Amino acid sequence: MDAASALEDAYFDYCPWDFERRASAEQRAAQAARQQRLTDDGATIGPHCFVSAAAAVFTDALRLGGDSYIAGHAYVTGDVTTGSDCTVNPYATVRGRVALGDGVRIGAHTSLLGFNHGFAPHAPVYRQPDTSKGITIGDDVWIGSNVVVLDGVTVGDHCVIGAGAVVTRDLPPWTIAAGNPARPLRDRRTGEAVRHRATTAGSGLADAVSRFADRARDQAAAVVARCWDADAGRYADRPGAPPTVRAHCDAVEVADLLLGSPPPQLSAAEHVERLRASQDPVTGLVPDCGPDDEPGTLPAPAPDGWVDDGAAEYHVLSVGYALDLLGSRFAHPVHVAAGMTAGRLVARLDALPWRTRAWSAGAWVDTWATAAYRNAELGVEPADPGALEALFGWLVTRADPTTGLWGGPGAPGSGLLQRVNGGYRLSRGSFAQFGLPLPYPDQVVDTVLAHSRDPRWFAPGRENACNVLDVAHPLWLAGRQTGHRAAEARAWAEEHLRRALDRWRDGAGFGFGPAGEGGGGPGREPGLQGTEMWLAIVWLLADLLGLADRLDYRPRGVHRPEPGPSAVFGRR
């Protein structure tokens, strides 16, 4: 190839918009071969696209819409999806889980970083896992040069982001934003100035969130100490209640959130020893405390090898995450999950009471998926390596495309309660924990918002932590994928965040809420379970409103927003 041809190739690396008009037959053939190599590796590339040979494209999944291009020296990794007419200009970086709508322009030297890195104090940064909430960019968006968009951000349709901005929070549609951190400046339709989004949540709410966080943090030690049974040497959910394994785990989570340390009644090593010793080495499950603090017992296994025990199943979540916070892990694999083949798993999934008790069915999926996660963390090979794939295949193909959820209506008169609550438990342990997208996020938002208007569960004074969490988390999780009805989701979050902040009882924490109205629970009396759950709810609602930074805490246990460490699943 002569010098003139070499120069022309380099020209397209920097001016790819001219490729369709000016490329030679030889250059078109070379581009077709490059795209074929990417397609052979699993990419999907629409018509009239250009991917520079000088770009570093090393994706787990690439879906490039028609009439789009990736220019020279761009760096593209992870799970990247674009609509049509999208441009990734020279030296731009697009990494992690990133979804672009149609007509998106990404300026030179801009970075869309759809992943993050743990930096908790218990381990060096380089040994901590990557996390990924993902970035969603709407249609008709112009992102200027040298912009940085951080993980978890959604940019609405028709936005313009000025050069050099650092986008740390969601931007509503039609926003013109700039600065570090990026702030909304004007409405693109009218040119009128707009207020900073935190103020749109209502006068004083941001300050109220800050005051709540300070109040809770100042009282956290007393809240945990109130539930310590010194005679038994164990934690109870509330004074007078029997000690339980879950109460111990809730104490660990509350202390981690608000104190940044283990509960002071025991040393970190003693907490670890107690929790690890509670695991049954044969099944890998954790039974609850027996009488006089004797080890609990478990029922006999079912024919497929699983052991049906509600408390022990939930302890796969609560004990596993509490040990995480203490810098430890289970002593044994969860054998009842590791030994389940894909065939037995699918048979059990088919037999779960989806139509009448979708919450119970979703809770079982949460338990099995979390057990699979814990076993992978321990390096335990399952009896059938296809079981996890079978789970997600079953879930994706059984999701209802009209509701986005699973299961039937449940008892007459319960409305959407069973489906929404079961959908939360199911998606928490599977799609959220494994960092995978929901099959129908728009439909999830529609269904959950419809349920959230049901006065039987959400009228003032009737809410409990389970029901509010099971709306807040799906709205938050689906909102990582879509901007569908985002304003309505924020309005609901504002209303219920205000209510939640008023629930705190000085020196005692949060009560779970009225038992029996949409599920069991410890009732209205403040205790560790209510406190742990409502602290997570407050964070989710605040994050939906762009106010989570005012809390100065972030859930790291059962209700953490990030998926499990990607290294566990062999992904980066």
N, C-alpha and C positions, 0 to 999 in steps of 0.2 A: 504494500500500500504506500502511495507517495505521500509527501509532506502535506499537500493540499487536502488529501482525503483524511489524514490524521487530524488536521486542524478542524475539519468539518465534524468529525466524530466528537471531539472535545466541545465544539460549539453546542451540540445537542445536550451534552451533560449539563450545561448551564442555561440553555434556552430550549428546553424540551417542547415548549408550545409550538415550535416550528417544525417538529419532526414530521408530522403528517404532510406538511406542505413541501418540505425541501429535501427529505431524505432520499438517497439513491436506492436502487433495487438491492444492492449489496448490503446497505445499512438496514434496510427493512428485513432482509433475510436474517441478519445477525440479531436484530431485535426479536424476531419471531423465535429464533432458537433460544435466546435467553428466557423469554417468557415460557417456552415449552419446558425448560429445565425447572423453572419455578413451579409450573403446573405439575410436573412429575413428582415434585416434593410436596404436593398437596394444596398448592395455591389455586385460587380461582381468579382469573383475570378477564375483565370484560373487553369489548372491542375498542379499537383505537386508543389503546393505552401505551405508555412508554415507561420502561424501567431502566434507568441508566446502568451501564456496566460498571460505572464508577461508584454506584451506591452500594452500601453494605446492607443487604436484605437477608436477615437470618431469622425468619419468623417461625413460630409454632403453627400459626394459621394466618394466611393472608387472603383477604377477599377485596379485590380492587375493582371498583365499579367502572363502567365504560367511560372513555374520554378522560381518564385520569392519568397522572404521571408522578413518578418518583425521580427527582433530579439527581445529578451527580453529587457524591459525597454525603448524601443523606444516610442516616443510620436508623434502620427499621428492624425492630425485634418484637417478639411476643405474639399477641393475638390482635391483629389489626384488621379492621373492616372500614372500607370507605364506600360512600355512595358514588354517584356519577359526577363527572366534572370536578374532581378533587385534585389539588396540587400539593405535593410535598417538595418545597423548593430546596436549592442547594444548601448543604450543611445542616439541614433540619434533622432533628432527632425525634422519632416516634417509637416509644418503648412501652411494654407492658400490655394491658388490655385497653385498647383505644378503639372507639367507634366514631366515625365521621358520617355526617349526613351528606346530602347532595350539595354541590357547589361550594365546597370548603376550600379556602386558600390559606396555606400555612407558609409564612414568610421564611426567608433565609435565616439560618442560625437559631431558629425557634426550637424549643424542646417541649414535647408532650410526654410527660413521665407518668404513665399509668401503672406505677408500682411504687413501693416505698421500702424502707429497711427498718427493722426493729432497732431500738436503741435503749431498751430498758436497762436499768443499772446492774442487773444480776449477771451479765455476761458481756465480754467484749463485743463491740459492734460487728466485727467481721464474722463472728460466730452466730449471729442472730439471723432469723429468717427474713426473706423478702415477703412482702404482703402486697396485695393488689385489690383495690376497690374498683379501678377502672375509670376512664375518662370518656365522657359522651359529649360530642360536639354536634349541634343541630344543623339544619340546612342553611345555606346562604350565610356563611360565617367567614369573616376575614380576620385572620390572626396575623398581626404585623411581625416584623423581623425582631429577633432577640427576645421574644416572649417566652416565658416559662409557665406551663400549665401543670399543676400538681395533681397527684393521684386523688381520685374521689370527686373531681369537679365535673359538673354538667354545665355546658355553655348552651343557652337556648338558641332557637332559630333567629337568624338575621342579626346576630351580634357583630360588633366590630371591636377588636382589642388593639389598643395602640402599642407601638413599638416599645420594647423594653419592659412591658408589664409582667408582673408575677401574679398569676391567678391562683388564689388559694381557696376561693369559695365559688359556689354556683352563681351564674349570671342569668337573669331572666331574659326572655326573648326581647329583641329590639334594643338591647343595651349597647351603648358606646362606653367602653371602660378603658382605664389606663392607670398606671402607677404601680407602686410596690409597697404593700399589696394592692392589687388592682381594685379600683373602686368604680362603681357606676357613675358616669358623668352626665350623660344625656340620653334621652329617648331618640332612637334613630328616626322614628316616624315624624316627631314633632320638633326635634331639636331642643326641647325643654330640659332643664336640669332635673335630675332625679336625686332622691335622697339615698344615702347608703342603706343597703338592704337590711342591716341590723335594726334600723329604726322602723322599718315597715312592719316588724313584728308587734309594734305597739309601744306606746310611750312607757318607758321605764322597765320594760321586760328584760333587757340586757342587764341592767343594774340589779334587778331582782334575782336573776340567775347567779350573778356574782355573789350577792349577799347570801343566797341559799348555800352555795358551795362553801363559803367561809363558815357559816353556821354549822353545817353538817360536819365539816372537818374538825372544828373545835370540839364537837360533841362525840366524835366517832369512838374514841376510847371508852367513853361511858356507855355508849350504845352496845358495844361488844361485851364489856365487863358485866353489864346487866344480865346477859344471857349465859354467863359462865356458872355452872353448877360446881362449886368448889368441893362439895362432898363427893360427888361422882367423878370429879376431874374431867368433866365433859361439857359440851355446849348443848343448850336447849334452845329451841326457837324463841322462847320468851319465858320469863319466870313462871315456874309452876308446871311447865310442860316437860315431858320426858326427854332426856338427851337423845339426839339422833345423829347419824352420820351427816345428813344434809345440813343440819345446823352447824356442825363443825366446818363444813365447806363454805357455807354462807358467811361465817365469821371470818374465814381466810379472805374471801372475796371483798367483804366490806372493809376490812383493814387494809387490804392492798389498794383499793380505790381511794380511800380517804386518808390513810396514814402512810401509805407507801412502804409498809413493813408487815410482817406476820402479826397476828394477835398476840399481845404481850403476856397472856396467861401461860404460854409455853414457849420454849425456844423454837426456832425454825426447825432444828433437827428433831425435836420432840413432836412437832406437828407432822412432819414427814413420817416418822416412825409409826405414829398412831394411824394415819391414813393408809399407809402401805400395808400395815399389819391387818387391816380390816378386809383385805381382798381374799376371797376364797381361792386357793391355788389350783383347785380342780377345774372350776368353771371360769375363773377369772372375773366373776361378778363380785359385788360388794353388798352383802346383806346388811340390814339395819341392825342396830344394837339389840341384843336380847335382854331378858330380865336380869337385873343385878349386874349389868354391864358385861354379861357373857356374850361371846360371839353369836351372831344371829344365824339362823338356819335358812336354807333354800328349799323350795319344793323340788320334786323329782323332775328330771328333764322330760320334755315332750318327745314324741317319736323322732322329730327331726334334729334332736340334740339341744334345742334351745330351752332355757329355763324361764318360765313366765312368772316374773315377780316385779311388780311395778316399782317399788322402792329401789331394788337392786338394779333395775334397768336405768333409772334416772341417775343412780350413782356412777354409772359409766361416764356420764357428763360431769357431774359435780365433783367427784373425787379426782377424776383425770385432770380437770382444769385447776382445781385447788393445788394439786401436786405441781402442775406447771408453774403456778405463781410462787411456789416454794422452791423452785429450781430442781424438781425431781420428776419421777415418772412412776407408773404402776410397777409393782414388783413382778407381776406375771402378765402374760398376754391374756386377752379376753378370749379364752379358748372356745366358748360356745359360738362366737362369731367366726373365729379363724377356721373352725371345722365345717362351716356350712358351705356346701357346694352351690353353684349357680342354680342348679335344678331345684334344690331344696329351698333356696332363697326365693325363687320365683313362685314356688308352690305356696310358701308362707305369705308372700305378698298378695297372691290371689285370694287367700283365705282370710285376710284381715277384714275387720268389720267396716269397710269403707262407707257403705251406704248408711249404716245406723250410728256408728261411732267413729267418725273420721278423725277425731282428736286422738283416740287410742291408736288407730292405725298409723297416723302421722308420728306419734310418739315412738312407736316401735321402729319406724324407719330412722328416726333421729338416733335412737340407741344403737341400732346395728351399724349405721354409717359411722357414728363416733367410735364404736368399737373397732371398726376396720381402720379408721384413722390412727387410733392408739396402737394397734398391732403393727401398722406400717412404721410408726414412729420407733417402735422397739425392734424393727428389722425382722419381724416374724412373717414368714411366707405363708399365705393362706393355703388351705387344702386345695382350693380351686382358684387359680389366679384370675379367672373370668368372672368371679362373683361380683366384684365391685362394678365392672362394666355392665353386668346383668341388671344390677340395681338401677343404674342411671338409664339404661335402655328401657326398663319397665316404667320408670317415672316419666320419662319424656313421652313415651307413647301412650301413657294413661292420663296425662294432664288434659283437663277439659278445656278445649280452645275457647269456650264461651265464658268461663270463669277464671281460667288460668290456674285453677286449683284441682284438688283430687277429692273424690268421695261424693256421697249423697247428702240429703238434707238432715238426716238425724231424726230426733224425736219431733213429733208434730208441735208446731209453735215455737221452735227454736230458731227459725230463720236461717241465717247463714253462719251461725255460731260455730257449729261443728266443722264445717268446711274451712272457715278462716282460721280457727285455732289449730286444726290439724295441719293446714297448709303451712302455718308458721313453724310448727315443730318439724315437719318433714323438710322444709327448705332450709331451716337452720342447720340441721345435721348433714344435709346432702349438698345442695347447690351453694349455700353460703359458706359452709365449712371447707368445701373443696374448691371454692373460687370459680364456679361455673355459672353461666347465665341461666336465668329462669326461662322456661320455654315461651311463656306468654306474659311478658311484664305489663303491657298495657291493660290486659284483661284482669290481671291481679289487682292493679290500682283501681279499676272500675268496681270490682267485687268488694274489695276491702273498704272503699269509701262508702259503698251502699250499706255494708254491714255497720260501719261506724255511726250511721244515723239512727240505728235501732235503739229506742229509748229503754228497752228492757235491759240493755247491758251498758249503755253509755249516758243515761240521764244522770245529772249531778247526784252523788250519793250512792249510785248503783254500780259504779265501776269497781272492778278489782284488777289487781296487777296483771293477772293472766290475760284478761280480755283486752286491756289497753296495750300491753306488750305485743299481743298477737295482731294488732293493727299497726302499731308504730313500726315494728321491724319490717313487715312486708312493704309498707310505704317507703321506708328508707332503702331497703334492698332493691326493690323494683326501680326506685328513683336513681340508682346507679346506672341503669340501662336505658331509662326513658325519661323524658320530661313531660309525659302525658299527665295532664291535670295537676301539674306541680303546684299551682297557686292554691287549689282546693286542699291538697295535702298539707301545705304550709298553714293554711287557715285552721285546719283540724289540729295540727301540731301546736299552734299557738294557744288555742282554747284549752287543750288538755295539759300543756306545760304549765299554764297558769294554775289550773286545778291541782296538778301534782305538787307544785311548790308549796301550796297551802296545806298539804297532808302531813308534813313533817311534824313530829311530836318531840319537843325538846327532851333530850336525854334518853329517848326511847327509839327514835327513828320512824320508819314507816310501818303502817299496818297493811297487810295484804289487801284487805277489802272484804266486802260481804261474801261470805262463803255460801255455796249452794246456788249462786246466781251465775250460771255459766261455767260451773266447774267447782271442784273442791278448793281447799286452801285453809290456812290457819285462822281466817276470820279477820275482824277489824283491829284486834289488839296489836300494837306495834311489836315487831319481832324481826329476827334476822332474815327470814325468807322475804318478807315484805320489803325490808330495807334494801336487800341486795337487788331485788327485781325493780323497785321503783327508781333506784339510783341509775340502773341501766336504761330504764324508760326515759328518765329525765335527759340523759345524754342523747338518746336517739331523737327525741323531740327537739332538743336544742340544736342538734346537728342539722335537722331538717330546716331549721330557721337560720342557720349560719351563726349560732351562738355557742357552740360547744366549747370554743376556746375560753369562754367565761367561766367554765366549770373547773378547769385545770385538773381534770381527771378524765380517763378514758377506759371503758371496760376492757379487761384483759382475760376474763374468765369465760364462763358459759355464754355470756351475752356480748362477747367481743365482736366488733364490727369486721375485723379482718378475717380472711380465710386462714386455714392452717398453713404452717410453713410449707412453701412450695417444694423444698428439698425432700420432704417426706414422700411426695408423689412423683418424684423424678422430673420435676419441671423447674425452669428458672424464669 
